[in-house]
Amino acid sequence: MILITGGAGYIGSHVNKLLNKYGYKTIVFDNLTNGHRELVKWGSFYEGDLLDKESIRNVFLKEKIDAVMHFAAFAYVGESVKDPIKYYLNNVIGTMNLLEVMLEHNVTTFIFSSTCAIYGNPNEVPIKETHPKNPINPYGKSKLTVESMLEDFSRAYGLNYISLRYFNAAGADPEGDIGEWHDPEPHLIPNVLDAALGLRKYVEIYGVDYDTPDGTCIRDFIHVCDLAEAHILALESLLQNPKSDVFNLGTGQGFSVKEVISHVEKVTGKSVPIKVAQRREGDPSILIADPSKAKRELGWKMKYDLTDIIETAWNWHLKLRNELDGSKVI
């Protein structure tokens, strides 16, 4: 039985679907602060909070847990700068509570949802796992703190973990069952799609004076289903060979904000109005992964490119907006 914390959220729900497709039994644990009960379409569900240790214990007492995949975290860079207490409480203390209960019940297999934000402003790109870690925002610092905890817990208590450092997750389930659903929505592609639909007046570009070819930030966008596949491979690797490790998950290719907007216009056939705004504190100019280690050691292969990401996100976006509004938006 695989416990998925944050399994009612964006990435967790896609991993939950794929685990069930591959024959695993799953349990979702989520406080529904940012997740949606409607996205838990597979496995069983417990509503609870990682800051409430007894609600975690309740799951372990009732269920035979073999491994944990941990997605329950706040993940908005800008918000973390404005409210770091929220991030350290949930992302660090909540994770420590979870690990403590796991060890109480002799569960030592752990897949951690980490982030490229731990690297900060990179010295070189693409970024390898050995790159110095110097996060420049509380979100990245909270994730790096957890990675340090995992190293210590592994040495002291025999915890076996794989930490997966995501770059920019995007896209949606090609079958349309689940997708990205945040309120408010912090991520670029859904906001650009809203602007294409006329549901927002414009999409803001935070800074056009970065040291990049077109002046806007460059990011490595990875399809959420490719991410989900990597989680299954990491789990199976850890179950077969309990060796703790870390892996970057990205495509190795970067696209600027302006390039993403252009791709959206091509896929949707609609123009996207923009508004230039000031840089956001905590945003590195370029983040591109070197995913060669995950490919080599996990056998990970990516199936989707940026066009696929935008097409699947667009189809989900239309479906979600139609369901939320109760009427056709296009």
C-alpha positions in Angstrom: 0.0 0.0 0.0 1.4 3.4 -1.0 0.5 6.5 1.0 0.4 9.7 -1.0 0.4 12.8 1.0 -0.9 15.7 -1.0 -2.5 13.3 -3.4 -5.5 15.5 -4.0 -3.2 18.1 -5.5 -1.8 18.6 -9.0 1.2 16.3 -9.1 0.1 13.9 -6.4 -3.2 13.2 -8.3 -1.3 12.3 -11.5 1.0 10.0 -9.6 -2.0 8.4 -7.8 -3.6 7.6 -11.2 -0.4 6.1 -12.6 0.2 4.0 -9.5 -3.2 2.5 -9.8 -2.8 1.9 -13.5 0.3 -0.1 -12.6 -1.5 -2.2 -10.0 -0.5 -0.5 -6.8 -3.0 0.1 -4.0 -3.0 3.7 -2.8 -4.1 5.9 0.1 -4.4 9.7 -0.3 -3.8 11.9 2.7 -4.7 15.6 2.1 -6.0 18.5 4.1 -7.7 19.9 1.0 -6.2 23.4 1.6 -4.9 23.5 -2.0 -6.1 20.0 -3.2 -9.5 19.0 -4.4 -11.4 15.9 -3.3 -12.7 15.6 -6.9 -9.2 14.7 -8.1 -9.0 11.7 -5.8 -10.5 9.2 -8.3 -8.3 6.2 -7.3 -7.5 4.6 -4.0 -8.9 5.5 -0.6 -8.9 9.0 1.0 -8.2 10.3 4.5 -8.6 14.0 5.2 -5.9 15.2 7.7 -3.1 17.6 8.3 0.6 16.9 8.7 0.7 19.4 11.5 -1.7 17.1 13.4 0.5 14.1 14.2 -2.5 12.1 15.5 -4.3 12.4 12.1 -1.2 10.8 10.5 -1.0 8.1 13.1 -4.6 7.3 12.4 -3.8 6.3 8.9 -0.8 4.1 9.9 -2.9 2.4 12.6 -5.7 1.5 10.2 -3.6 0.7 7.1 -0.6 -1.4 6.2 1.7 1.2 4.6 4.7 -0.1 2.6 6.0 3.2 1.2 5.2 7.0 1.3 5.2 9.5 -1.5 5.3 13.0 -0.1 3.7 15.8 -2.1 2.0 17.8 0.7 3.8 21.1 0.6 3.2 24.8 -0.1 5.1 25.6 -3.3 4.7 29.3 -4.3 7.9 31.2 -4.4 6.3 34.7 -4.1 4.1 33.6 -1.2 7.0 32.1 0.6 8.9 35.4 0.5 5.8 37.2 2.0 4.9 34.5 4.6 8.0 32.3 5.4 6.4 31.0 8.7 3.7 29.2 6.7 6.4 27.5 4.6 8.6 26.4 7.4 5.7 25.1 9.5 4.1 23.1 6.7 7.0 22.0 4.6 9.5 21.3 7.4 7.6 20.6 10.6 4.9 18.8 8.7 7.4 16.6 7.0 9.2 15.9 10.3 5.9 14.8 11.8 5.3 12.4 8.9 8.8 10.9 9.1 8.5 10.4 12.8 5.2 8.5 12.4 6.7 6.5 9.6 9.6 5.4 11.8 7.2 4.5 14.6 5.6 2.0 12.3 8.8 0.8 10.7 8.1 2.3 7.3 11.4 3.3 5.8 10.7 3.8 2.0 10.1 7.5 1.1 9.8 9.4 -2.1 10.2 13.1 -1.6 8.9 15.9 -3.9 11.7 18.4 -3.9 12.5 21.3 -6.2 15.1 22.9 -8.4 14.6 26.0 -6.2 17.2 24.5 -3.8 19.9 25.5 -6.3 19.1 29.2 -6.4 20.8 31.2 -9.1 22.8 28.6 -11.0 26.5 28.9 -11.7 26.0 26.9 -14.8 23.3 25.3 -16.9 22.1 22.7 -17.4 22.1 22.0 -13.6 23.5 18.7 -12.3 22.5 17.2 -8.9 26.0 18.1 -7.7 25.5 21.8 -8.3 26.0 23.9 -5.2 22.7 24.4 -3.3 22.0 28.1 -2.5 18.3 28.7 -2.4 17.2 32.4 -2.7 13.6 32.1 -1.3 12.0 30.5 1.7 10.3 27.8 -0.4 13.6 26.5 -1.7 15.2 26.8 1.7 12.3 24.8 3.3 12.8 22.0 0.7 16.6 22.0 1.2 16.1 21.7 5.0 14.0 18.6 4.4 16.7 17.1 2.2 19.2 17.7 5.0 16.7 16.0 7.4 16.5 13.0 5.0 20.2 12.6 5.0 20.4 12.6 8.8 17.4 10.3 9.2 18.9 7.9 6.6 22.1 7.7 8.6 20.5 7.5 12.0 17.3 5.5 11.5 17.8 3.5 8.3 15.3 5.6 6.2 15.7 4.9 2.5 14.7 7.8 0.3 14.8 9.3 -3.2 14.5 13.0 -3.5 13.2 14.2 -6.9 14.1 17.8 -7.7 11.4 19.0 -10.1 11.9 21.8 -12.5 8.6 23.4 -13.9 5.8 20.9 -13.8 3.1 21.6 -16.4 0.5 20.0 -18.6 -2.4 17.7 -17.7 -3.5 14.1 -18.0 -4.0 13.4 -21.7 -7.2 11.5 -20.9 -8.7 14.6 -19.3 -9.4 13.0 -15.9 -7.3 15.4 -13.9 -5.2 18.5 -14.3 -3.9 21.6 -12.8 -6.4 23.4 -10.5 -5.2 26.1 -8.2 -7.0 29.1 -6.7 -5.4 31.5 -7.0 -3.3 30.2 -9.9 0.4 31.0 -9.6 1.7 29.2 -12.6 2.5 30.7 -16.0 0.8 28.3 -18.5 -2.7 28.2 -16.8 -2.6 32.0 -16.5 -1.6 32.4 -20.1 -4.5 30.1 -21.1 -6.9 32.2 -19.0 -5.7 35.3 -20.9 -6.2 33.5 -24.2 -9.7 32.7 -23.2 -10.4 36.3 -22.1 -10.9 35.3 -18.5 -8.2 37.7 -17.5 -7.3 41.0 -19.2 -3.7 40.1 -19.6 -0.9 37.9 -18.4 1.8 39.7 -16.4 5.5 39.2 -17.4 7.6 39.7 -14.3 10.7 41.3 -15.6 12.0 41.8 -19.2 15.5 42.8 -18.2 17.0 39.4 -17.3 20.3 38.3 -18.9 18.5 36.1 -21.4 18.0 36.4 -25.2 14.6 38.1 -24.9 14.9 39.5 -21.4 12.4 37.1 -19.8 13.0 34.2 -17.4 13.9 30.9 -18.9 12.4 27.7 -17.4 12.5 23.9 -18.0 8.9 22.8 -18.4 8.3 19.1 -17.7 5.0 17.3 -18.4 3.3 16.2 -15.2 2.8 12.7 -16.6 6.5 12.4 -17.3 7.1 13.4 -13.7 4.6 10.8 -12.5 6.4 8.1 -14.5 9.7 9.1 -12.8 8.0 8.6 -9.4 7.0 5.1 -10.2 10.6 4.3 -11.4 12.0 5.8 -8.3 9.7 3.8 -6.1 10.5 0.6 -7.8 14.2 1.3 -7.7 14.1 2.0 -4.0 12.0 -1.2 -3.3 14.5 -3.3 -5.2 17.6 -1.6 -4.0 17.2 0.5 -0.9 19.8 3.1 -1.6 19.0 6.7 -0.9 19.6 9.2 -3.8 18.6 12.4 -5.5 17.6 13.1 -9.1 16.8 16.1 -11.2 13.6 15.9 -13.2 13.4 18.2 -16.2 13.8 18.0 -20.0 17.2 19.7 -20.4 15.6 22.4 -22.6 14.6 25.9 -21.5 11.9 28.2 -22.8 11.5 31.8 -22.0 8.2 33.4 -20.7 7.7 35.0 -24.1 8.4 31.8 -26.0 5.8 30.0 -23.8 3.2 32.7 -24.6 4.0 32.3 -28.3 3.5 28.6 -28.1 0.2 29.1 -26.4 -0.9 31.4 -29.2 0.0 28.8 -31.8 -1.8 25.9 -30.0 -5.0 27.9 -29.2 -5.1 30.1 -32.2 -5.8 33.1 -29.9 -3.8 36.2 -29.1 -2.5 36.7 -25.5 -2.4 40.2 -24.1 0.6 40.9 -21.9 1.6 43.5 -19.3 5.1 44.0 -18.2 5.6 44.1 -14.4 8.6 44.3 -12.1 10.7 41.3 -11.3 9.5 39.1 -8.4 11.9 38.7 -5.5 13.3 35.2 -5.5 13.1 34.4 -9.2 16.4 33.1 -10.8 16.8 34.1 -14.5 17.5 30.6 -15.9 16.7 27.2 -14.6 17.4 24.2 -16.8 17.9 20.6 -15.7 20.5 18.1 -16.5 18.3 15.0 -16.4 20.9 12.5 -17.5 21.3 10.8 -14.1 17.5 10.0 -13.9 17.7 8.7 -17.5 20.7 6.6 -16.8 20.0 5.2 -13.4 16.2 5.0 -13.4 15.7 4.3 -17.0 13.4 7.4 -17.3 12.2 8.4 -20.7 10.2 11.5 -21.5 7.3 11.3 -23.8 6.0 14.9 -24.0 7.4 18.2 -25.4 6.2 21.8 -24.8 3.5 21.6 -27.5 2.1 18.4 -25.8 2.2 20.2 -22.5 0.2 23.2 -23.8 -2.3 21.0 -25.7 -3.1 18.8 -22.7 -3.2 21.8 -20.4 -5.5 23.6 -22.9 -7.9 20.7 -23.1 -8.1 20.3 -19.3 -8.4 24.1 -18.9 -11.4 24.2 -21.2 -13.0 21.3 -19.4 -12.4 22.7 -15.9 -13.6 26.2 -16.8 -16.7 24.8 -18.4 -17.5 22.7 -15.3 -16.8 25.6 -12.9 -18.8 28.1 -14.9 -21.6 25.8 -15.8 -21.5 27.0 -19.4 -19.2 26.9 -22.4 -16.3 29.4 -22.3 -15.4 28.7 -26.0 
